[in-house]
């Protein structure tokens, strides 16, 4: 059975349009990686290589994680928001200079991007532009929320990839979410009706190839940690124009991204 790991970046709330001129709040991303045993082994190997070989102030990430766990009794993880904002285990680096920390952060994100590119995993990202979504709602009367639209497009693309590669079935693992019921409802609707929202879908894929959908905490899955960083780097490309990591990911034919709505 193939495994699909999904995580999000940004908020799925849809505030008034004038509140979305701040690009930090404008984009919502659901991203996933589709892996088999070979790509999982590769990703796991590279994850622990990164922990052992990336240093800051003479301390490896692995040593930092071990110290954090002893200090707090909490499980450390490579999480984009922790790295960017010096939270979790990275708050222990508060005395590191801004320039030195930026170099460290760039090294981690570059390594993660290259590892995903080289892993043979299929990479899918759905980006919802909430600013343009307001125009689509006004023009077409779309009643759906950003997350529901994102999960519709994402599940559809997952099913297309599974069909195209001849995969018989896959299990989907999503990071824990307060919107678990909403995500489950979208998949069930797709399985029963063959459609949810996607207005441009010419052929309905076999959504029943997705055999199960579960939610687990990312601290217990290095693959969800990869996906968390993936989703964040894609959102930051759209929100802040940070293209250096996105360009690495885009270097593989197994990378697919879709922005909705398109130009209206």
C-alpha positions, -999 to +999 in steps of 0.1 A: +000+000+000+013+035-009+011+062+017+001+099+012+012+125+038-007+158+039-002+190+058-012+226+055+002+261+057-016+293+064-051+298+077-083+287+059-104+315+073-120+338+047-120+373+061-133+404+041-114+410+009-098+442+022-082+423+050-063+401+025-041+428+010-016+415+035-002+386+016+008+369+048-029+360+052-039+357+016-028+322+007-038+288+021-019+256+011-026+219+014+003+199+002+012+162+001+039+136-008+030+102-022+056+076-011+064+040-014+089+019+006+119+030-015+111+068-012+103+064+025+136+048+032+154+075+013+136+103+031+142+087+065+179+083+058+183+119+047+163+132+076+187+117+102+217+127+080+204+163+082+201+161+120+236+148+124+254+170+098+238+205+101+255+225+128+250+259+144+273+273+170+291+239+171+259+220+180+242+196+156+204+197+151+204+161+166+222+173+197+199+203+200+169+180+197+183+157+224+189+186+248+154+200+242+138+167+249+157+163+282+149+199+291+112+198+283+102+161+280+086+171+247+092+155+213+112+178+190+105+181+153+115+199+121+085+222+118+086+252+095+070+276+119+094+265+147+124+271+124+112+304+111+101+319+144+127+302+167+101+282+186+101+247+200+137+233+201+150+263+180+141+288+208+173+275+225+192+294+198+179+328+208+214+341+214+225+332+179+229+363+156+203+370+130+227+365+101+240+332+115+205+319+121+194+329+086+223+309+071+213+279+093+176+282+083+186+284+046+207+253+049+179+233+065+153+244+039+176+239+010+185+204+022+148+195+027+139+208-007+167+189-024+158+157-005+121+159-016+132+166-052+155+135-052+133+112-032+112+099-062+081+109-041+052+126-060+047+161-047+014+179-049+004+213-037-029+232-039-027+269-032-059+289-025-057+326-032-084+339-008-082+374-023-093+362-057-117+337-042-139+366-031-142+376-067-151+341-077-178+339-050-193+372-061-192+362-098-203+326-095-218+323-061-194+296-049-205+285-015-174+265-006-147+273+020-110+275+011-102+242+028-129+223+011-119+236-023-082+228-015-090+192-004-112+187-035-084+195-058-059+177-037-078+144-034-086+146-071-049+149-081-039+122-056-065+098-073-052+108-108-016+100-098-026+067-082-045+057-114-017+069-137+009+049-119-012+018-116-013+019-078-040-003-064-046+015-031-032+042-008-037+053+028-038+091+035-023+105+067-031+141+075-016+161+103-040+166+132-065+193+124-094+211+140-112+206+107-109+168+105-147+163+100-147+188+071-118+170+054-134+136+059-167+149+045-150+161+013-135+127+006-168+109+014-186+132-010-161+125-037-164+088-033-202+088-033-209+115-059-178+115-080-175+152-076-175+179-050-167+214-063-140+212-091-158+228-121-132+220-147-129+183-140-133+165-174-130+129-160-137+117-125-108+095-112-113+065-089-114+081-055-120+047-040-082+040-045-079+061-013-087+034+012-084+052+044-078+087+059-063+091+093-050+120+114-018+118+135+005+143+152+035+154+132+058+148+161+053+110+155+060+112+117+091+125+100+071+123+067+045+148+080+074+170+091+087+170+055+052+178+043+048+207+068+080+223+055+069+216+019+035+234+024+052+263+041+078+269+015+052+268-013+030+293+006+060+316+012+068+316-025+033+331-032+031+353-001+067+366+000+082+358-034+107+334-018+114+313-049+147+297-041+133+266-025+103+264-048+127+264-078+144+233-063+112+215-059+100+224-094+131+207-108+113+173-107+086+161-131+068+146-101+060+181-088+025+194-094+010+226-081-023+244-088-034+279-077-071+285-074-088+306-085-071+313-118-071+348-132-107+360-134 
